[in-house]
């Protein structure tokens, strides 16, 4: 009896090995490696093919995560059908574990900052996780991507692009909000963690020590001022300081309410203060300050001197991301979305706030419309990893459309959802599962739309349609966990809207 059981076990093991070898041999990317470097050949196949398969099908004790993809993929369009350009980091030359120590790109595109949105000069700063370490520590390499260069559909970083190496002991975590582009000399400044990085060239790669730059408050943000020099806003305890960035003088000091209480831990890409693209139609950014249970919006009219708008109605407002500004209900006022993302699947909430209905105290439960999250497409995280600061219009009907990301949705592929503006009406509640919502599926195990912003309001390929700029920080094409940046074709997306 024992010998029979042992024979059966041996047979299963041999059969499993045979199936595994067949899986490896199928569609070998670099067949010459079979003879020149067999070990590397096996590893290349493993990490490019079996790695994603393993992660999506074996590593989870609960197979529900895999079932999410297999059950629902027919409701989605694959992202590769929409890509007009894909930007990749330098291809990895080492195995996965060596990449950490050799300072190669790991999770490139984990955070992005839009540097310049001028037509024909669009540039994006891409920030990966720090190579060599685990944890919430970010980039050793900063890459500048020229989005306006449409000559190639696939671009590998090769040293011609700006690749700045950052060293030092400063806090690297980027706030992923915005940066200041200086049109007088063509350089830019940006906030990286608790440092103000200044006068970085758009043309020459640099090696900088973050400790050489000015230390600033972690809760800091640039506020665009209608093509003029921006204001730099930062919080110290219960006061907000607004300074003229060029002159370095204080424009206004705002004292926060006595009950203001900043949450100690915000998302890595967020802080207690941030910006909201123009809602009062004066061309300037608004200032957003988040307390534990409410949000204050200081309008830029009269240099933020008017009493703020107080948003209430949810005890998790400290988690909220504000953006996707545009006139969704066609009443002549700019509206915006408030997205409260939760880790628990199906529990995130996304509210459209009507600019016309804003009062000194606005209850989010009275919003114009709500997009309803669902557990159907994720058992890992809630909806709302990214939104666009300004809402684009894909179908050219004059109504903005709302796009929102799910980073670990669809078994770690990641997903982007687009709610067409024409389906919005007062008091509507639209589930993310609705056929009205366009659903875009990321590539296998790519983890599309990592926390921060994507951008859907610029016409990158100059065909008069709004295109989408987004990243997948675990894209496998340039190596395991290498990451990638995509530009999606707005014209093709418009054809999916009905």
C-alpha positions in Angstrom: 0.0 0.0 0.0 2.8 2.4 0.9 4.7 1.6 -2.3 1.6 2.3 -4.3 1.1 5.7 -2.7 4.7 6.5 -3.2 4.5 5.6 -6.9 1.4 7.9 -7.3 3.2 10.8 -5.6 6.3 10.3 -7.8 4.1 10.2 -10.9 2.4 13.5 -9.9 5.7 15.2 -9.3 7.1 14.1 -12.7 4.0 15.1 -14.5 4.0 18.5 -12.7 7.6 19.1 -13.7 6.8 18.1 -17.3 3.9 20.6 -17.5 6.1 23.3 -16.0 8.8 22.8 -18.6 6.3 22.9 -21.4 5.0 26.2 -19.9 8.5 27.6 -19.9 9.4 26.5 -23.4 6.3 28.0 -24.9 7.0 31.3 -26.8 10.5 31.8 -25.5 11.5 35.5 -25.8 15.2 34.9 -26.1 15.8 31.4 -27.5 19.6 32.0 -28.0 19.9 32.1 -24.2 19.1 28.4 -24.1 22.6 27.6 -25.3 24.6 30.7 -24.1 23.2 31.1 -20.6 20.7 28.4 -19.7 20.3 29.7 -16.1 19.4 33.1 -17.3 17.1 31.7 -20.0 15.1 29.8 -17.4 15.0 32.9 -15.1 13.9 35.2 -18.0 11.0 32.9 -18.8 10.1 32.6 -15.2 9.9 36.3 -14.4 8.3 37.3 -17.7 5.6 34.6 -17.9 5.4 32.4 -14.8 6.0 35.3 -12.4 2.6 36.9 -13.2 0.9 33.6 -13.4 2.2 32.6 -10.0 1.3 35.9 -8.4 -2.2 35.8 -9.8 -3.0 32.1 -9.3 -0.9 30.5 -6.6 0.4 33.0 -4.1 -3.1 33.8 -2.6 -4.4 31.3 -0.2 -7.9 32.6 -1.0 -8.5 32.0 -4.7 -11.2 34.6 -4.8 -8.7 37.2 -6.1 -8.1 35.1 -9.2 -11.8 34.6 -9.7 -12.3 38.3 -9.9 -10.4 38.5 -13.1 -11.7 35.3 -14.7 -15.3 36.0 -13.9 -15.4 39.7 -15.1 -12.8 40.2 -17.8 -15.4 40.2 -20.5 -16.8 43.4 -19.2 -13.4 45.2 -19.8 -11.4 46.3 -22.8 -7.8 45.4 -22.6 -5.5 48.4 -22.3 -3.2 47.3 -25.2 -6.1 48.1 -27.6 -6.0 51.7 -26.6 -2.2 52.5 -26.2 -0.8 55.1 -28.5 2.5 55.4 -26.7 4.2 53.4 -24.0 7.3 54.6 -22.1 9.5 52.0 -20.3 12.5 52.3 -18.0 15.8 50.8 -19.1 15.4 47.1 -19.5 16.6 45.2 -16.4 19.8 43.2 -16.8 19.7 41.4 -13.5 17.3 39.1 -11.7 14.6 40.5 -9.5 16.5 40.3 -6.2 19.7 41.8 -7.6 17.8 44.8 -9.1 17.3 46.1 -5.6 21.0 46.3 -4.9 22.1 47.4 -8.4 19.9 50.6 -8.3 17.8 49.5 -11.3 14.3 50.8 -11.8 11.8 49.1 -9.6 8.2 50.2 -9.7 8.9 53.0 -12.1 6.0 55.4 -12.4 4.8 54.7 -8.9 4.2 58.5 -8.6 4.0 61.2 -11.3 4.1 64.9 -11.3 3.0 67.0 -14.3 5.7 69.5 -15.0 4.4 71.3 -18.0 1.0 71.1 -19.7 1.6 73.7 -22.4 0.4 72.5 -25.7 3.2 70.7 -27.6 5.5 70.9 -24.6 3.9 68.4 -22.2 6.4 66.9 -19.8 5.9 64.5 -16.9 8.1 63.7 -14.0 8.1 60.0 -13.1 9.2 58.9 -9.7 9.7 55.2 -8.8 10.2 53.5 -5.5 13.7 53.6 -4.2 15.9 50.7 -5.5 17.6 48.8 -2.8 15.0 49.1 -0.1 11.5 48.1 0.8 9.0 50.3 2.4 7.5 53.7 1.8 10.7 55.3 0.5 10.9 56.7 -3.0 13.0 57.4 -5.9 16.7 57.2 -6.4 16.0 58.1 -10.1 13.8 60.9 -11.4 12.9 60.6 -15.1 11.5 63.3 -17.2 9.3 62.1 -20.1 8.6 64.2 -23.1 5.0 63.4 -23.8 4.9 65.7 -26.9 7.4 63.5 -28.8 5.1 61.3 -30.9 7.6 59.8 -33.2 7.7 56.4 -31.4 4.9 54.3 -30.0 7.3 52.6 -27.6 10.1 54.4 -25.8 12.8 53.0 -23.6 14.6 55.3 -21.3 18.2 55.3 -22.5 20.0 58.2 -20.8 18.9 60.8 -23.4 15.9 61.5 -21.1 16.5 63.4 -17.9 17.5 60.8 -15.3 18.5 62.5 -12.1 20.0 60.5 -9.3 19.1 61.6 -5.9 21.1 60.9 -2.7 20.9 62.1 0.8 19.0 61.3 4.0 16.0 63.5 3.4 12.5 62.2 3.4 11.8 61.2 -0.2 8.1 60.5 -0.2 6.6 62.7 -3.0 3.4 64.5 -2.3 2.4 63.9 -6.0 0.5 67.2 -6.2 2.1 69.7 -8.6 5.4 71.4 -9.5 6.4 74.8 -10.7 7.7 75.2 -14.3 9.7 78.4 -14.8 9.1 79.7 -18.2 11.9 82.2 -18.0 14.7 79.8 -17.9 13.0 76.5 -18.8 13.9 74.8 -15.5 11.5 73.5 -12.8 11.1 73.2 -9.1 9.2 70.6 -7.2 8.4 69.3 -3.8 9.9 65.9 -2.8 9.0 64.9 0.7 10.2 67.6 3.1 12.6 69.2 0.6 12.1 72.0 -2.0 14.1 70.9 -5.1 14.9 74.0 -7.2 16.1 74.9 -10.6 16.3 71.4 -12.1 17.3 71.4 -15.8 15.0 69.9 -18.4 17.9 69.3 -20.7 20.8 67.9 -18.7 20.8 64.9 -16.4 22.0 65.8 -12.9 23.1 64.1 -9.7 21.8 65.9 -6.7 21.9 65.5 -3.0 18.5 66.1 -1.5 20.1 67.4 1.7 21.6 70.3 -0.2 18.1 71.8 -0.7 15.9 73.8 1.5 13.9 71.8 4.1 10.3 72.8 4.1 7.1 71.7 5.9 5.9 68.3 4.8 2.4 69.8 4.3 3.3 72.1 1.4 1.8 72.7 -2.0 2.2 75.0 -5.0 -0.9 77.0 -6.0 -1.0 78.1 -9.6 -1.9 81.7 -10.1 -3.2 82.4 -13.6 0.1 82.2 -15.4 1.9 84.2 -12.8 4.4 83.0 -10.2 2.7 80.5 -7.9 2.0 80.8 -4.2 3.7 78.3 -1.9 1.3 77.3 0.8 2.4 75.3 3.9 0.9 74.4 7.3 2.5 74.9 10.7 0.3 73.6 13.4 -3.0 75.6 13.2 -1.8 78.2 10.7 -1.5 78.2 6.9 1.1 80.5 5.4 0.7 81.7 1.8 3.9 83.0 0.4 4.8 84.6 -2.9 7.2 82.0 -4.3 9.4 84.4 -6.3 9.6 87.1 -3.6 9.6 84.8 -0.7 7.3 87.1 1.3 4.1 86.2 3.1 0.9 87.1 1.3 -1.5 85.9 3.9 -1.6 83.9 7.2 -4.8 81.8 7.7 -5.7 80.7 11.2 -7.5 77.4 11.2 -10.6 76.7 13.4 -10.0 75.7 17.0 -11.4 72.2 16.3 -9.0 71.6 13.5 -7.2 68.3 13.9 -4.9 67.0 11.2 -4.7 63.2 10.9 -1.3 61.9 11.8 -1.1 59.4 8.9 -2.3 60.3 5.4 -1.8 58.3 2.3 1.8 58.4 1.0 0.8 60.8 -1.8 -1.3 63.1 0.3 -1.0 65.6 3.0 -3.4 67.7 5.1 -3.2 70.5 2.5 -3.5 70.2 -1.3 -4.8 72.1 -4.3 -8.0 72.0 -6.2 -8.0 73.1 -9.8 -10.0 76.3 -10.4 -13.6 76.1 -9.4 -14.3 79.9 -8.9 -13.4 80.6 -12.6 -10.6 83.1 -11.9 -7.9 80.9 -13.4 -6.2 80.1 -10.0 -6.0 77.0 -7.9 -8.0 76.7 -4.7 -6.5 75.7 -1.4 -7.8 72.5 0.3 -7.2 71.8 4.0 -8.3 68.5 5.5 -9.1 68.0 9.1 -9.9 64.6 10.6 -13.6 64.9 9.9 -14.1 67.8 7.5 -12.5 69.6 4.6 -12.0 73.4 4.2 -11.8 74.9 0.7 -10.4 78.4 0.5 -11.3 80.0 -2.8 -8.5 82.0 -4.5 -10.7 85.0 -5.2 -9.5 88.0 -3.1 -6.4 86.0 -2.2 -8.2 83.4 -0.1 -9.6 86.1 2.2 -13.2 84.9 2.0 -14.5 82.4 4.7 -13.8 78.8 3.5 -16.3 76.3 2.3 -16.7 73.6 4.9 -17.5 70.1 3.6 -18.9 67.7 6.2 -21.0 64.5 6.2 -18.4 61.7 6.4 -16.0 60.7 9.2 -13.4 59.6 6.7 -13.1 62.9 4.8 -9.4 63.0 5.9 -8.9 60.3 3.3 -10.5 62.3 0.5 -8.9 63.3 -2.8 -10.5 66.3 -4.6 -10.2 66.8 -8.3 -11.8 66.2 -11.8 -12.9 69.8 -12.0 -15.4 70.7 -14.8 -18.9 71.8 -15.5 -20.6 68.4 -15.3 -24.2 69.6 -15.0 -23.9 72.4 -17.6 -25.0 75.3 -15.3 -22.0 77.6 -15.9 -20.3 76.7 -12.6 -17.3 74.4 -12.2 -18.0 71.2 -10.3 -15.6 68.7 -8.7 -15.4 65.2 -7.3 -14.6 64.2 -3.8 -13.3 60.6 -3.6 -13.0 58.9 -0.2 -11.0 55.8 -0.8 -11.0 52.9 1.7 -8.8 49.8 1.8 -11.8 47.5 2.2 -13.2 46.6 -1.3 -16.6 48.0 -2.2 -16.6 50.7 0.5 -15.1 53.7 -1.3 -17.3 56.6 -2.1 -17.1 59.1 -4.9 -19.3 62.3 -4.8 -19.9 64.9 -7.5 -20.1 68.3 -5.8 -22.1 71.0 -7.8 -20.2 74.3 -7.8 -23.5 76.2 -7.9 -24.8 74.5 -4.8 -21.8 75.2 -2.6 -22.6 76.8 0.7 -20.5 77.9 3.7 -21.2 74.4 5.1 -21.8 71.7 2.5 -23.0 68.2 3.5 -21.4 65.6 1.1 -24.5 63.4 1.4 -26.4 66.1 -0.6 -24.0 65.8 -3.6 -25.3 66.1 -7.1 -24.4 62.5 -8.0 -22.5 59.5 -6.5 -20.5 56.7 -8.2 -21.0 53.5 -6.2 -18.1 51.2 -5.5 -18.4 47.4 -5.7 -16.7 44.2 -4.5 -17.3 42.7 -7.9 -14.0 43.8 -9.4 -11.7 43.7 -6.4 -11.2 41.7 -3.2 -8.0 43.7 -2.4 -8.7 47.5 -2.3 -11.4 50.1 -2.8 -12.0 52.3 -5.8 -10.2 55.6 -6.1 -6.4 55.2 -6.3 -6.3 58.0 -8.9 -8.4 60.7 -10.5 -7.4 63.5 -12.9 -7.0 67.0 -11.5 -9.1 68.4 -14.3 -11.8 66.4 -16.1 -11.4 65.7 -19.8 -14.1 65.3 -22.4 -13.7 62.1 -24.4 -16.8 62.0 -26.5 -16.7 65.7 -27.4 -20.2 66.4 -26.3 -19.2 69.4 -24.2 -19.7 67.6 -20.9 -16.7 66.5 -18.9 -16.3 62.8 -18.2 -15.1 61.3 -14.9 -12.2 58.8 -14.8 -11.1 56.9 -11.7 -8.6 54.2 -10.9 -8.6 50.9 -9.1 -5.0 50.0 -8.4 -5.3 46.3 -7.4 -8.6 45.7 -9.1 -9.1 42.7 -11.4 -6.5 40.4 -9.6 -3.7 43.0 -9.5 -4.0 43.9 -13.2 -5.5 47.2 -12.2 -8.3 49.0 -13.9 -9.5 52.4 -15.0 -13.2 53.3 -15.0 -14.8 56.1 -17.0 -18.2 57.5 -16.2 -19.4 59.6 -19.2 -20.8 63.0 -18.1 -23.9 62.7 -20.2 -25.2 60.0 -17.9 -25.1 62.3 -14.8 -28.3 63.9 -13.4 -29.3 65.3 -10.1 -29.5 62.8 -7.2 -28.2 60.0 -9.4 -26.4 57.0 -7.9 -24.5 55.0 -10.6 -22.8 51.7 -9.7 -19.4 51.1 -11.1 -20.8 47.8 -12.5 -23.2 49.7 -14.8 -22.8 49.2 -18.5 -22.7 52.9 -18.8 -19.2 52.9 -17.2 -16.3 52.2 -19.6 -13.9 49.7 -18.0 -10.3 49.4 -19.0 -8.2 46.4 -17.9 -4.5 46.7 -17.1 -1.9 44.2 -18.4 -1.4 41.0 -16.4 -0.2 41.8 -12.9 0.8 45.4 -13.9 -1.0 47.1 -11.1 -2.4 50.0 -13.1 -2.9 53.5 -11.7 -0.9 53.6 -8.5 -2.0 56.1 -5.8 -1.8 59.7 -7.0 -3.1 61.4 -10.2 -3.5 60.4 -13.7 -4.2 63.0 -16.4 -7.0 62.9 -18.9 -7.5 66.5 -20.2 -4.7 67.0 -22.6 -4.7 66.2 -26.3 -1.3 64.5 -26.6 -1.5 63.2 -30.2 -3.2 66.4 -31.5 -6.4 64.8 -32.9 -8.7 67.1 -30.9 -9.6 64.3 -28.4 -8.6 64.2 -24.7 -6.0 61.5 -24.1 -5.2 59.7 -20.9 -1.7 59.6 -19.2 -1.4 57.0 -16.6 1.2 54.5 -15.2 1.4 50.9 -14.1 4.2 50.6 -11.5 4.5 46.8 -11.8 4.4 46.4 -15.6 6.6 43.5 -16.6 7.8 44.4 -20.1 11.1 46.0 -19.0 11.7 43.5 -16.2 10.0 42.2 -13.1 8.2 45.0 -11.3 9.9 47.5 -13.7 6.8 49.7 -14.4 5.6 51.7 -17.4 3.8 54.8 -18.5 1.0 54.7 -21.0 -0.8 57.3 -23.2 -4.2 56.1 -24.1 -6.1 57.2 -27.3 -9.0 59.4 -26.4 -10.5 58.9 -29.8 -10.7 55.1 -29.4 -12.1 55.6 -25.9 -14.8 57.9 -27.3 -16.0 55.0 -29.5 -16.7 53.0 -26.3 -19.1 55.6 -24.9 -22.8 55.3 -25.6 
